């Protein structure tokens, strides 16, 4: 029998102006194999175990930081007799994509040759724990400039992670990076990143074909291989996620929301929204604002 890992598409606070959630999890028996279309990092503070990311395992112990990219299949295991206690943060890829930024953290998603984990020890371990604690406190609070502080802390944690893992990368990593540069045009991640930036436009596979120098059929194929969805389904998911956030966080009319996220007509938007969410947009807005479950 073929085994398919769970595909998780939701997390707390995703339908907000700042789609990010952080909390502390305690795992006594690990966590089943799954993948998702958002980004996630974890930081171990107690216990021991290991994690498998796309069938590559690494040890998890206090000080271990792991950065899981979208659509990667990963599974956590807890050492018998132990209990993994870790910070876990889930957030939208959009939070790393700043238009016009010359030093964009979205490049972290394309660094496939570097390990998706590292270990902090000594003084740096205590520093990371302090940063995590501050981020969680900020997330749970309601102080002025809360979202600015969360965005700043998110970037600092990811930068510290990337710097630390580079310290432990092989000495010839720069040569390895140079060797793969000519092939970057065939990587799917610049394509995925561009779709995330442009889904509000009238985006087509032909547009992507011209921009990235690949055939329409090949681009369609790599998107399906990476995301598990067709191009159209993928774009609709991105638009609906943005629409859900606008419905909850603004008072914009449903028609304006439909146009804002890239649907050409309200009728198309309403039909697809109901198919995916199980209710019409206005009912979704009301349910979210009154705390009623919207799980289909």
C-alpha positions as CSV (number, residue, x, y, z in Angstrom):
1,X,0.0,0.0,0.0
2,X,1.3,3.5,-0.9
3,X,1.8,5.7,2.1
4,X,1.0,9.4,1.8
5,X,2.1,11.8,4.6
6,X,-0.4,14.3,6.0
7,X,-0.7,17.6,4.2
8,X,-1.3,20.3,6.8
9,X,-2.6,23.6,5.4
10,X,-3.7,25.5,8.5
11,X,-2.1,26.9,11.7
12,X,-3.3,29.3,14.4
13,X,-3.4,33.0,13.3
14,X,-2.8,32.3,9.6
15,X,-5.9,34.3,8.6
16,X,-4.4,37.6,9.9
17,X,-2.4,40.6,8.8
18,X,0.7,38.9,10.2
19,X,0.4,35.1,9.5
20,X,2.7,33.7,12.2
21,X,2.2,31.5,15.2
22,X,4.7,30.5,17.9
23,X,4.3,28.2,20.9
24,X,6.0,25.6,23.0
25,X,5.2,21.9,22.2
26,X,5.8,18.8,24.3
27,X,6.2,15.6,22.3
28,X,6.3,12.3,24.1
29,X,5.9,10.1,21.0
30,X,7.2,12.3,18.3
31,X,5.0,13.6,15.4
32,X,3.8,11.8,12.4
33,X,5.2,12.4,8.9
34,X,3.6,15.4,7.2
35,X,4.3,18.3,4.9
36,X,2.8,21.8,4.5
37,X,2.9,24.9,2.3
38,X,4.1,27.3,5.0
39,X,7.5,27.7,6.7
40,X,8.4,26.3,10.1
41,X,11.3,26.4,12.5
42,X,11.8,24.6,15.8
43,X,14.2,25.0,18.7
44,X,14.7,22.3,21.3
45,X,14.9,23.3,24.9
46,X,14.5,19.8,26.6
47,X,14.8,16.1,25.8
48,X,16.3,14.2,23.0
49,X,15.1,12.6,19.7
50,X,15.7,12.9,16.0
51,X,13.9,14.3,12.9
52,X,13.7,13.1,9.4
53,X,13.4,15.7,6.6
54,X,12.9,14.2,3.1
55,X,14.3,10.9,4.5
56,X,17.5,12.5,5.9
57,X,17.8,12.2,9.7
58,X,19.4,14.5,12.3
59,X,19.6,14.4,16.1
60,X,17.5,16.8,18.1
61,X,18.7,17.9,21.5
62,X,18.7,21.1,23.5
63,X,20.1,23.8,21.3
64,X,19.0,22.2,18.0
65,X,17.4,24.7,15.5
66,X,15.6,23.2,12.5
67,X,14.2,25.2,9.5
68,X,11.7,23.3,7.4
69,X,10.8,24.6,4.0
70,X,7.5,24.3,2.2
71,X,6.5,20.8,0.9
72,X,9.3,19.0,2.6
73,X,8.1,15.7,4.2
74,X,9.3,15.6,7.8
75,X,8.7,13.5,10.9
76,X,9.8,13.8,14.5
77,X,10.8,10.9,16.8
78,X,11.2,11.1,20.6
79,X,13.9,9.1,22.3
80,X,12.3,6.3,24.5
81,X,11.9,7.5,28.0
82,X,12.4,11.1,27.0
83,X,10.1,14.0,26.1
84,X,11.0,16.6,23.4
85,X,10.1,20.1,24.5
86,X,10.6,22.7,21.8
87,X,9.6,26.1,20.5
88,X,7.7,25.8,17.2
89,X,7.0,28.7,14.9
90,X,4.9,28.5,11.7
91,X,4.6,31.4,9.3
92,X,3.8,32.4,5.8
93,X,6.4,32.5,3.1
94,X,5.2,36.1,2.4
95,X,6.8,37.3,5.6
96,X,10.2,36.7,4.0
97,X,9.4,38.3,0.7
98,X,10.0,42.0,0.9
99,X,9.6,43.7,-2.5
100,X,12.7,45.6,-3.5
101,X,14.8,44.2,-0.7
102,X,18.4,43.6,-1.7
103,X,19.1,41.3,1.2
104,X,15.9,39.2,1.2
105,X,15.6,36.3,3.6
106,X,13.6,34.5,0.9
107,X,17.0,33.3,-0.4
108,X,17.1,31.0,2.6
109,X,14.5,28.9,0.7
110,X,16.8,28.4,-2.2
111,X,19.9,27.3,-0.2
112,X,19.2,23.6,-0.7
113,X,22.9,22.7,-0.4
114,X,23.1,23.7,3.3
115,X,21.8,21.6,6.1
116,X,18.2,22.5,7.3
117,X,19.4,22.3,10.9
118,X,22.2,23.4,13.2
119,X,23.1,23.2,16.9
120,X,23.8,26.1,19.3
121,X,25.9,25.5,22.3
122,X,27.4,27.4,25.2
123,X,26.6,31.1,25.4
124,X,24.9,31.2,22.0
125,X,22.5,28.5,23.2
126,X,21.4,30.7,26.1
127,X,21.1,33.7,23.7
128,X,18.8,31.8,21.4
129,X,16.6,30.6,24.3
130,X,16.3,34.2,25.3
131,X,15.3,35.4,21.8
132,X,12.7,32.6,21.6
133,X,11.3,33.5,25.0
134,X,11.1,37.2,24.0
135,X,9.4,36.3,20.7
136,X,6.8,34.2,22.5
137,X,6.2,36.9,25.1
138,X,5.7,39.4,22.3
139,X,3.4,37.1,20.4
140,X,1.2,36.6,23.4
141,X,1.2,40.2,24.4
142,X,-0.5,43.3,23.0
143,X,2.1,46.0,23.4
144,X,2.5,48.9,20.8
145,X,4.7,47.9,17.8
146,X,4.0,44.2,18.5
147,X,4.1,43.1,14.8
148,X,7.2,45.1,14.2
149,X,8.9,43.4,17.1
150,X,7.8,40.0,15.9
151,X,9.0,40.6,12.4
152,X,12.4,41.8,13.7
153,X,12.7,38.8,16.0
154,X,11.8,36.4,13.2
155,X,14.5,37.8,11.0
156,X,17.1,37.8,13.7
157,X,16.5,34.1,14.6
158,X,16.7,33.0,11.0
159,X,19.9,35.1,10.4
160,X,21.5,33.6,13.5
161,X,20.5,30.1,12.3
162,X,22.0,30.6,8.8
163,X,25.2,32.1,10.1
164,X,25.6,29.2,12.6
165,X,25.0,26.4,10.0
166,X,27.5,28.1,7.7
167,X,30.2,27.8,10.3
168,X,29.8,24.0,10.2
169,X,29.5,23.7,6.5
170,X,32.3,21.9,4.6
171,X,35.3,24.0,3.7
172,X,34.6,23.6,0.0
173,X,31.0,24.8,0.3
174,X,31.8,28.0,-1.7
175,X,33.1,25.9,-4.6
176,X,30.0,23.7,-4.3
177,X,27.8,26.8,-4.4
178,X,29.6,28.1,-7.5
179,X,29.2,24.8,-9.2
180,X,25.4,24.8,-8.9
181,X,25.0,28.5,-9.9
182,X,24.7,27.7,-13.7
183,X,21.8,25.3,-12.9
184,X,19.8,27.8,-10.8
185,X,17.6,28.7,-13.8
186,X,16.2,25.1,-13.6
187,X,15.5,25.3,-9.9
188,X,11.8,25.3,-9.0
189,X,12.3,27.7,-6.0
190,X,12.7,30.9,-8.0
191,X,9.5,29.9,-9.8
192,X,7.6,29.3,-6.6
193,X,9.0,32.5,-5.2
194,X,7.9,34.4,-8.2
195,X,4.4,32.9,-8.1
196,X,4.1,34.0,-4.4
197,X,5.0,37.5,-5.5
198,X,2.7,37.7,-8.5
199,X,-0.4,35.6,-7.8
200,X,-2.5,38.7,-7.6
201,X,-1.8,39.4,-11.3
202,X,-3.2,37.5,-14.3
203,X,-0.4,34.9,-14.1
204,X,-0.2,32.1,-16.6
205,X,2.1,29.1,-17.3
206,X,3.0,30.8,-20.6
207,X,4.3,33.9,-18.6
208,X,6.4,31.6,-16.4
209,X,7.7,29.8,-19.4
210,X,9.0,33.0,-21.0
211,X,10.4,34.3,-17.8
212,X,12.3,31.2,-16.7
213,X,13.2,29.7,-20.1
214,X,11.4,26.4,-19.5
215,X,8.6,24.7,-21.5
216,X,5.1,25.1,-20.2
217,X,4.8,21.3,-19.7
218,X,8.1,21.2,-17.7
219,X,7.1,24.1,-15.4
220,X,3.7,22.5,-14.8
221,X,5.5,19.3,-14.0
222,X,7.9,20.7,-11.5
223,X,5.2,22.7,-9.7
224,X,3.1,19.6,-9.3
225,X,6.2,17.6,-8.1
226,X,7.1,20.2,-5.5
227,X,3.7,21.3,-4.2
228,X,1.5,18.3,-4.9
229,X,-0.9,20.6,-6.7
230,X,-1.5,21.7,-10.3
231,X,-0.5,25.3,-11.2
232,X,-4.1,26.5,-11.1
233,X,-4.8,24.9,-7.8
234,X,-1.6,26.3,-6.3
235,X,-2.4,29.9,-7.4
236,X,-6.0,29.5,-6.1
237,X,-4.7,28.4,-2.7
238,X,-2.5,31.5,-2.5
239,X,-5.3,33.8,-3.5
240,X,-7.7,32.2,-1.1
241,X,-5.3,32.4,1.8
242,X,-4.8,36.1,1.1
243,X,-8.6,36.6,0.7
244,X,-9.2,34.8,4.0
245,X,-6.8,37.1,5.8
246,X,-8.5,40.2,4.3
247,X,-12.0,39.0,5.2
248,X,-10.9,38.6,8.8
249,X,-8.6,41.6,9.3
250,X,-10.4,44.3,7.2
251,X,-13.9,45.5,6.4
252,X,-13.4,45.6,2.7
253,X,-16.3,44.4,0.6
254,X,-16.2,40.9,-0.7
255,X,-16.0,42.2,-4.3
256,X,-13.0,44.3,-3.4
257,X,-11.4,41.3,-1.7
258,X,-11.9,39.2,-4.8
259,X,-10.3,41.7,-7.0
260,X,-7.5,42.5,-4.6
261,X,-6.3,38.9,-4.5
262,X,-6.4,38.4,-8.2
263,X,-9.7,36.9,-9.2
264,X,-11.2,38.4,-12.3
265,X,-14.8,38.2,-11.1
266,X,-16.7,37.9,-7.8
267,X,-18.7,34.9,-9.2
268,X,-15.5,32.9,-9.8
269,X,-14.1,33.9,-6.4
270,X,-17.3,33.0,-4.5
271,X,-17.6,29.6,-6.3
272,X,-14.0,28.6,-5.6
273,X,-14.1,29.9,-2.0
274,X,-17.2,27.9,-1.2
275,X,-15.8,24.8,-2.8
276,X,-12.6,25.0,-0.7
277,X,-14.0,26.5,2.6
278,X,-17.4,25.0,2.6
279,X,-19.2,28.4,3.0
280,X,-19.5,31.7,1.2
281,X,-17.1,34.5,2.0
282,X,-19.4,36.6,4.2
283,X,-20.3,33.6,6.3
284,X,-16.6,32.8,6.7
285,X,-15.9,36.4,7.9
286,X,-18.8,36.2,10.4
287,X,-17.7,32.8,11.7
288,X,-14.1,33.8,12.1
289,X,-15.0,37.0,13.9
290,X,-17.4,35.2,16.3
291,X,-15.0,32.3,17.0
292,X,-17.1,29.7,15.2
293,X,-15.1,26.8,13.7
294,X,-14.6,27.0,9.9
295,X,-13.1,23.6,9.5
296,X,-14.6,21.9,6.5
